[in-house]
């Protein structure tokens, strides 16, 4: 009888110095974002928590790792530890604040367990956490500002420096409503800065150190505006966010040209409101825009603006060029007298009214062109409270939007024959969005949440132990590992955390194992006994989306093979 031992075929890129070292403390400890063979980060600074690798130690049964904010690794400084790592790679499931030290603020070291004996700790690897890039200005239609998205960001804070206005948005576009609403357009420079926000799953580290969500402010950018809007029909609608064409990964802003709707009653008072619908006939609203005097609108994290409540205040604000403060819009209505609440002002998933009171039956339009409202309107406007939307079902699915003019109504008190400066004002759409859409003034856009990038070309970002205790990185489409491979991926726009699934087959997909990760790496729960072919996929989770739609687009399935520690034996 003849025994023939066949090595399993392996496709890999050996990591420098990846052969097992002799009995002793581990060497070669390093941090990386996608694969251990990548170029060394010269500044040891990372925007996301990196993964770690080191050279295998001969005969090591497992490894132990500690992360600390002090090079001494005293008990009070340890932020995380893992005592049973089965391979010389590690993913640390901890989101860290932006920290810099001299030279480093954070430290990692590892040690091996060999034949029941514990080696000395390795030389500590130091690193810092910080944003690797800041937003840069992008071109945008009149009435909007736009910037480049930042990896790892879940939102942005915008600062209009020449009016000292700061607000938050979940997308990479914002409107200029402060510079346009209820006063003549301000020609000249709009100066602004923006910084990224990263929402984390915890607000502090185990040692009590707080996690700031903000990155650094960008340089000051300048947008030039004429401050004027050409009169005429509303037209040329455009929706724009992270891309110029195709499906958006982030919620877009909306811009248009012209001032008036369709028909003599659809001429407003230089105010507009955007409506977003799930249908082209514009019956089912999914988002309600804020009142704006700019030829554009983009959703913000509320509130919107505090509008004047009396005729005198409207006249004063218009002549003095008052910049409206943040706050609730007040009494606002659709053309059919349905109370309407802007998404930014709503506190829940939907709202039934923008005001606690119903319009008076004696009200009349200041222009005299609209009928008096009827009291007791209770119709619910869905879509209020929603400032970000789930995927539209690209490539066929769409959202539809339109913009309507808005009138300022002078509510004359009962028994009075003329208006006075103290008269209450309300804000009424000059036409129904349904009518605007049916007239042809309706535009579409698509949303497709950014899929996670798990590979370069067809080679996955995966690394781990090959047969023979060598640390390897994937070199082909379907690499093999002995067990517990570490996978990494590029961050998805808007994602706060990630979900990983494992299946035995590509199609039909049947999840056998699953895991979650707050960082852009994970060790797959595949032991040496899970031999054979596996497929994994990753998707982001965006907590700002509706509760049932927070999980984003899956990555393409990635094939890997687990060889185990046993050689095939043929008799």
C-alpha positions in Angstrom: 0.0 0.0 0.0 1.3 3.4 -0.9 0.3 6.6 0.8 0.2 9.7 -1.4 -0.2 13.0 0.4 -1.7 15.7 -1.8 -1.4 19.3 -0.9 -4.6 21.3 -1.5 -4.1 23.8 -4.3 -3.7 27.3 -2.8 -3.8 30.6 -4.6 -2.3 33.4 -2.5 0.0 36.3 -2.2 2.5 35.6 0.6 2.8 38.4 3.0 6.4 39.6 3.6 8.0 37.5 6.3 4.9 35.4 6.5 6.6 32.1 7.3 6.1 30.9 10.9 8.7 32.3 13.3 10.5 30.2 15.9 9.2 30.0 19.4 9.3 33.6 20.7 7.1 36.7 20.8 5.3 37.6 17.5 7.0 40.0 15.1 5.9 42.0 12.1 2.8 43.4 13.8 1.2 46.0 11.5 -2.1 47.7 10.8 -3.9 47.7 7.4 -7.2 48.7 5.8 -7.7 46.2 3.0 -4.9 43.6 3.0 -1.7 43.0 4.9 0.4 43.2 1.8 -0.6 46.8 1.1 1.9 49.6 1.4 2.7 50.7 4.9 0.8 53.8 6.0 3.7 56.2 6.7 1.8 58.3 9.2 0.1 55.4 11.0 -3.1 57.4 10.8 -6.5 55.8 9.9 -10.0 57.1 9.3 -11.6 53.8 10.2 -10.4 51.2 12.7 -7.8 49.2 10.9 -7.3 45.4 10.9 -4.0 43.9 12.2 -1.7 41.1 11.2 1.6 39.6 12.3 3.9 36.8 11.4 2.8 33.4 12.6 4.6 31.8 15.5 5.6 28.1 15.0 3.3 25.7 16.9 1.2 28.5 18.3 -2.2 27.3 19.4 -3.6 30.8 19.6 -2.8 34.4 20.2 -3.8 37.2 22.5 -4.2 40.9 21.6 -4.6 44.1 23.5 -5.5 47.7 22.4 -4.7 50.5 24.8 -4.4 54.3 24.8 -1.1 54.1 26.7 2.1 52.4 25.7 2.4 50.9 29.2 -0.8 48.8 28.7 -1.8 49.4 32.3 -5.2 48.0 33.3 -6.9 51.3 33.2 -5.6 52.1 29.7 -6.8 48.9 27.9 -9.7 49.6 25.6 -10.1 46.1 24.1 -8.6 42.7 24.3 -9.0 39.3 22.6 -7.6 36.3 24.3 -8.3 33.5 21.8 -7.3 34.5 18.3 -6.9 31.4 16.2 -5.0 33.1 13.3 -2.4 35.9 13.1 -4.9 38.4 12.0 -7.4 40.5 14.0 -10.4 42.7 13.5 -11.1 45.0 16.5 -14.9 45.7 16.6 -14.5 49.1 18.3 -15.2 52.6 16.9 -12.6 55.0 18.1 -12.6 58.8 18.4 -10.1 61.0 16.5 -7.0 60.7 18.6 -3.5 61.9 18.1 -0.5 61.4 20.3 3.2 62.1 20.3 3.9 60.1 18.3 0.8 57.9 18.7 -2.4 57.9 20.8 -3.2 54.2 20.5 -1.2 51.0 20.8 -1.6 47.3 20.0 0.5 44.4 21.0 0.1 40.6 20.7 1.6 37.4 22.2 1.4 33.7 21.3 0.4 30.6 23.3 2.8 27.8 22.4 2.5 24.3 24.0 0.7 25.9 26.9 3.4 28.5 27.4 2.8 32.3 26.9 5.4 34.3 25.0 6.4 37.8 25.7 4.3 40.6 24.2 5.4 41.8 20.8 6.8 45.2 20.2 3.8 47.6 20.4 2.4 49.1 17.2 1.3 52.7 17.6 -1.2 54.5 15.5 -3.6 57.5 15.4 -7.2 58.0 14.3 -8.2 60.9 12.1 -10.0 61.9 8.9 -7.9 61.3 5.8 -9.7 63.8 3.7 -12.1 66.7 4.1 -15.0 67.7 1.9 -14.1 69.6 -1.3 -16.4 71.9 -3.2 -18.3 70.6 -6.2 -20.3 72.3 -8.9 -24.0 72.8 -8.1 -27.1 74.4 -9.7 -28.2 77.9 -8.5 -29.6 77.8 -5.0 -27.5 74.8 -3.9 -24.0 74.1 -2.6 -22.4 70.6 -3.0 -19.2 68.9 -1.8 -17.4 65.6 -2.2 -18.6 62.8 0.1 -16.2 61.6 2.8 -15.6 57.9 3.4 -17.0 56.8 6.7 -19.3 59.8 7.1 -22.9 59.4 8.0 -23.8 63.1 7.7 -22.4 66.6 7.4 -22.5 69.9 9.3 -22.6 73.0 7.1 -21.6 76.5 8.3 -22.6 79.6 6.4 -19.9 81.8 7.8 -21.1 85.2 6.7 -24.4 84.8 8.4 -23.3 82.5 11.3 -25.8 79.7 10.5 -24.9 76.1 11.2 -27.1 73.1 10.4 -26.8 69.3 9.8 -27.7 67.3 6.7 -27.4 63.6 5.9 -26.4 64.1 2.3 -23.6 66.0 0.4 -25.8 68.9 -0.9 -27.5 71.8 0.9 -29.7 74.7 -0.2 -29.2 78.4 0.3 -32.6 79.2 1.7 -31.3 81.7 4.3 -30.0 84.0 1.5 -33.2 84.0 -0.5 -36.4 83.6 1.6 -38.7 86.6 2.1 -36.3 89.2 1.0 -34.7 90.3 -2.3 -32.0 87.9 -3.4 -28.7 88.7 -1.9 -26.2 89.1 -4.8 -22.6 88.4 -4.1 -20.6 85.8 -2.2 -22.0 83.0 -0.1 -19.2 81.7 2.1 -19.4 78.3 3.7 -17.5 75.4 5.3 -18.5 71.8 5.9 -17.3 69.0 8.0 -18.1 65.3 8.1 -20.0 63.5 10.9 -19.6 59.9 11.7 -22.4 58.5 13.8 -21.1 55.7 16.1 -22.8 52.9 18.0 -21.5 54.1 21.3 -20.8 57.6 22.7 -17.7 56.8 24.7 -14.9 54.3 25.1 -14.6 51.7 27.9 -12.3 54.1 29.8 -14.9 56.9 29.6 -13.3 58.9 26.8 -15.9 60.5 24.6 -16.2 59.8 20.9 -16.6 63.1 19.0 -18.6 62.6 15.8 -17.0 65.4 13.9 -14.1 65.6 11.4 -12.2 68.8 10.7 -13.9 71.8 9.0 -13.1 72.2 5.4 -11.5 75.4 4.1 -13.9 78.3 3.4 -15.6 77.9 0.0 -17.3 80.6 -2.0 -20.4 80.4 -4.1 -21.3 83.4 -6.3 -25.0 84.2 -6.8 -26.8 86.8 -8.8 -29.6 86.8 -6.3 -32.2 86.9 -9.1 -34.7 84.4 -10.5 -36.0 84.7 -14.0 -39.8 84.9 -14.1 -41.8 82.4 -16.1 -43.0 78.8 -15.9 -41.4 76.5 -13.4 -39.2 74.1 -15.5 -35.8 72.4 -15.8 -36.0 70.4 -12.6 -32.8 68.6 -11.6 -32.0 66.3 -8.7 -28.4 66.0 -7.7 -26.2 64.6 -4.9 -23.1 62.4 -5.1 -23.3 61.8 -8.9 -24.3 63.9 -11.9 -26.1 61.1 -13.7 -27.6 57.7 -12.8 -28.8 56.5 -9.4 -27.8 58.6 -6.4 -26.3 56.9 -3.3 -27.3 59.9 -1.1 -30.6 61.8 -0.9 -30.4 64.5 -3.6 -31.2 68.2 -3.5 -33.6 69.7 -6.0 -33.3 72.8 -8.2 -35.4 74.4 -10.9 -35.7 77.6 -13.0 -38.7 79.9 -13.3 -41.2 81.1 -10.7 -44.8 80.3 -11.7 -47.0 77.2 -11.8 -49.7 76.5 -14.4 -52.7 78.8 -14.6 -53.4 82.3 -13.2 -53.9 81.0 -9.6 -50.5 79.3 -9.6 -48.4 82.5 -9.3 -47.0 82.6 -5.8 -45.2 85.2 -3.6 -41.7 84.1 -4.4 -42.0 81.0 -2.2 -42.0 77.4 -3.2 -42.4 73.9 -1.8 -41.1 70.6 -3.2 -43.0 67.4 -2.9 -41.6 63.9 -3.5 -43.8 61.0 -4.4 -43.6 57.3 -5.0 -45.8 57.6 -8.1 -45.8 59.7 -11.2 -49.3 60.9 -10.7 -48.1 62.5 -7.5 -50.8 61.0 -5.2 -48.6 59.3 -2.5 -46.1 61.8 -1.0 -43.0 60.3 0.7 -41.3 63.6 1.5 -42.5 67.2 2.0 -40.1 70.0 1.3 -39.7 73.1 3.4 -40.9 76.5 2.4 -38.1 78.3 0.6 -37.5 81.5 -1.4 -34.5 79.9 -3.2 -34.9 78.2 -6.6 -33.8 75.0 -4.8 -34.3 72.8 -1.8 -32.4 70.1 0.0 -33.5 68.2 3.1 -31.8 69.0 6.4 -32.0 67.6 9.9 -34.8 70.0 11.2 -36.0 72.4 12.0 -36.7 74.5 8.9 -37.3 78.3 9.3 -39.5 80.4 11.5 -41.8 82.3 9.2 -43.6 85.6 10.1 -47.0 85.2 11.6 -48.4 88.7 10.9 -48.7 90.9 7.9 -46.5 93.5 9.5 -43.7 90.9 10.1 -43.8 89.8 6.5 -43.5 93.5 5.4 -40.7 94.2 7.8 -38.8 91.0 6.9 -39.2 91.7 3.1 -38.0 95.3 3.3 -35.2 94.7 5.8 -33.8 91.6 4.3 -34.2 89.6 7.5 -32.6 86.2 7.6 -35.2 83.9 9.1 -34.1 82.0 12.2 -34.5 78.2 12.5 -37.9 77.0 13.7 -41.3 75.7 12.7 -43.0 77.2 9.6 -46.3 77.8 11.3 -49.7 77.6 9.6 -49.1 76.0 6.1 -51.6 74.4 3.8 -51.9 72.7 0.5 -54.1 74.2 -2.2 -57.1 72.1 -1.1 -56.6 73.4 2.4 -55.1 70.2 3.8 -52.6 71.3 6.6 -49.1 70.3 5.6 -46.0 69.9 7.7 -42.5 70.0 6.2 -40.5 66.8 6.7 -37.9 68.8 8.6 -40.5 70.1 11.1 -42.3 66.8 11.7 -41.4 64.9 14.9 -42.6 61.5 13.7 -42.9 59.4 10.6 -46.0 61.3 9.5 -47.9 64.4 10.5 -51.5 65.4 10.2 -51.1 69.2 10.6 -48.7 72.0 10.4 -50.8 73.9 13.0 -53.1 73.0 15.8 -55.8 75.3 14.5 -57.9 75.0 11.4 -58.2 77.9 8.9 -61.0 80.3 9.6 -64.0 80.1 7.3 -63.8 83.9 6.9 -60.3 83.9 5.6 -59.6 85.4 2.2 -56.6 85.5 -0.1 -54.6 88.7 -0.2 -54.5 88.3 -3.9 -58.3 87.8 -4.1 -57.8 84.9 -6.5 -58.4 81.9 -4.2 -61.5 80.6 -2.5 -62.0 80.9 1.3 -60.8 77.8 3.1 -63.2 75.4 4.8 -62.7 74.4 8.4 -62.1 71.0 9.9 -59.6 69.6 7.4 -58.0 66.5 8.9 -56.4 64.7 6.0 -53.0 63.2 6.9 -50.0 64.0 4.7 -47.7 61.1 4.6 -44.0 61.7 4.0 -43.7 64.4 6.7 -40.8 63.5 9.0 -38.8 61.7 6.3 -35.6 63.4 5.2 -33.9 60.4 3.7 -35.5 57.7 1.5 -34.7 54.0 0.9 -33.6 52.5 -2.4 -36.1 53.2 -5.2 -35.6 49.8 -6.9 -33.0 50.7 -9.5 -32.8 50.3 -12.4 -36.6 50.4 -13.0 -37.8 52.0 -9.8 -38.1 55.8 -9.5 -39.2 58.6 -7.1 -41.1 61.5 -8.6 -41.0 65.1 -7.6 -42.5 68.5 -8.4 -42.4 72.1 -7.0 -45.4 74.4 -6.5 -45.6 78.1 -5.8 -46.8 79.2 -2.4 -49.0 82.2 -1.5 -49.0 84.3 1.7 -52.6 84.6 2.9 -53.8 87.6 4.9 -56.3 86.1 7.4 -58.7 89.1 8.0 -60.5 88.8 11.3 -64.2 88.2 11.3 -66.2 91.5 11.1 -63.3 93.5 9.6 -63.5 94.8 6.1 -59.8 95.5 5.5 -56.5 94.1 6.5 -54.3 95.6 9.2 -50.6 95.1 10.0 -51.5 92.8 12.9 -53.5 90.4 10.7 -52.4 86.8 10.9 -50.9 85.3 7.8 -50.9 81.7 6.6 -48.9 80.0 3.8 -50.9 78.2 1.1 -49.8 76.3 -2.0 -51.0 78.0 -5.1 -51.8 74.7 -6.8 -52.0 71.0 -6.0 -48.8 69.0 -6.7 -51.1 66.4 -8.4 -52.2 69.1 -10.9 -48.6 70.2 -11.4 -47.5 66.6 -12.2 -50.5 66.1 -14.5 -49.5 69.2 -16.4 -46.1 67.7 -17.1 -44.1 69.4 -14.4 -42.8 66.2 -12.8 -39.3 64.9 -12.7 -37.8 61.6 -11.5 -34.7 60.4 -9.7 -33.4 57.0 -8.5 -31.7 56.0 -5.2 -29.5 53.0 -4.9 -27.5 52.7 -1.7 -23.8 52.3 -2.3 -22.8 48.6 -2.3 -19.9 47.6 -0.3 -16.6 47.1 -2.2 -15.2 43.8 -1.1 -12.7 43.1 -3.9 -10.2 44.7 -6.3 -11.2 43.4 -9.7 -12.3 39.9 -9.0 -9.7 39.4 -6.2 -11.4 39.7 -2.7 -9.9 41.6 0.2 -9.3 38.5 2.3 -6.3 37.2 4.2 -5.4 34.5 6.7 -3.6 31.2 7.3 -2.9 28.8 4.4 -1.9 25.2 5.0 1.6 25.2 6.5 0.8 28.1 8.8 1.7 30.8 6.3 -0.1 34.1 6.4 -1.4 34.8 2.9 -3.5 37.4 1.1 -6.0 36.4 -1.7 -4.5 36.5 -5.2 -7.3 34.9 -7.2 -11.1 35.0 -7.4 -11.6 32.0 -5.0 -8.7 31.8 -2.6 -8.2 29.1 0.0 -7.5 29.4 3.7 -7.0 26.9 6.5 -9.6 28.6 8.7 -11.0 31.9 10.1 -10.1 34.2 7.2 -10.2 37.9 7.8 -12.1 40.0 5.3 -12.1 43.7 4.8 -14.0 46.2 2.6 -14.2 49.8 1.7 -16.8 51.9 3.6 -20.2 52.5 2.0 -21.6 56.0 1.9 -24.0 56.6 4.8 -23.3 53.3 6.5 -22.8 53.2 10.3 -22.3 49.5 10.7 -22.2 46.3 8.5 -23.9 43.0 8.1 -22.1 39.9 6.8 -23.7 36.7 5.6 -22.2 33.3 4.6 -23.8 30.8 2.3 -22.8 27.4 0.9 -24.0 28.4 -2.5 -24.0 31.5 -4.6 -27.6 30.9 -5.9 -30.1 30.6 -4.6 -28.6 32.3 -1.6 -29.2 30.6 1.7 -27.6 32.3 4.7 -26.0 29.7 7.0 -24.0 32.0 9.2 -24.2 35.8 9.8 -22.4 38.4 11.8 -22.3 42.2 12.3 -19.4 44.6 12.5 -19.2 48.3 13.5 -15.9 48.5 11.5 -14.8 47.7 7.9 -13.3 44.3 8.7 -14.4 41.0 10.3 -13.1 37.5 10.9 -15.4 35.0 9.2 -16.7 32.4 11.7 -15.3 29.5 9.6 -13.3 26.9 11.6 -11.0 24.2 10.2 -14.0 21.9 10.3 -16.0 24.0 7.9 -14.1 22.7 4.9 -15.3 23.3 1.4 -16.6 26.2 -0.7 -18.3 29.2 0.9 -19.7 32.5 -0.3 -19.9 35.7 1.7 -21.5 39.1 1.1 -21.5 42.4 3.0 -23.9 45.3 3.2 -24.0 48.6 5.1 -26.6 49.6 7.7 -27.8 53.2 7.6 -29.8 54.1 10.8 -31.1 57.3 9.2 -33.3 55.4 6.8 -36.8 54.2 7.7 -36.9 51.4 10.3 -37.7 48.7 7.8 -35.2 49.9 5.1 -32.0 50.6 7.0 -30.1 47.7 5.4 -28.4 48.8 2.2 -27.3 47.1 -1.0 -25.5 43.8 -0.7 -22.0 43.4 -2.2 -21.5 40.8 -4.9 -21.0 37.3 -3.4 -17.4 36.4 -2.9 -16.2 32.8 -3.2 -13.6 31.4 -0.7 -12.5 27.9 0.2 -11.7 26.5 3.6 -9.0 23.8 3.4 -8.8 22.9 7.1 -5.6 21.7 8.7 -5.8 18.1 7.4 -4.2 16.9 4.2 -6.1 14.6 1.8 -4.9 11.0 2.1 -5.3 8.5 -0.8 -4.6 4.8 -0.2 
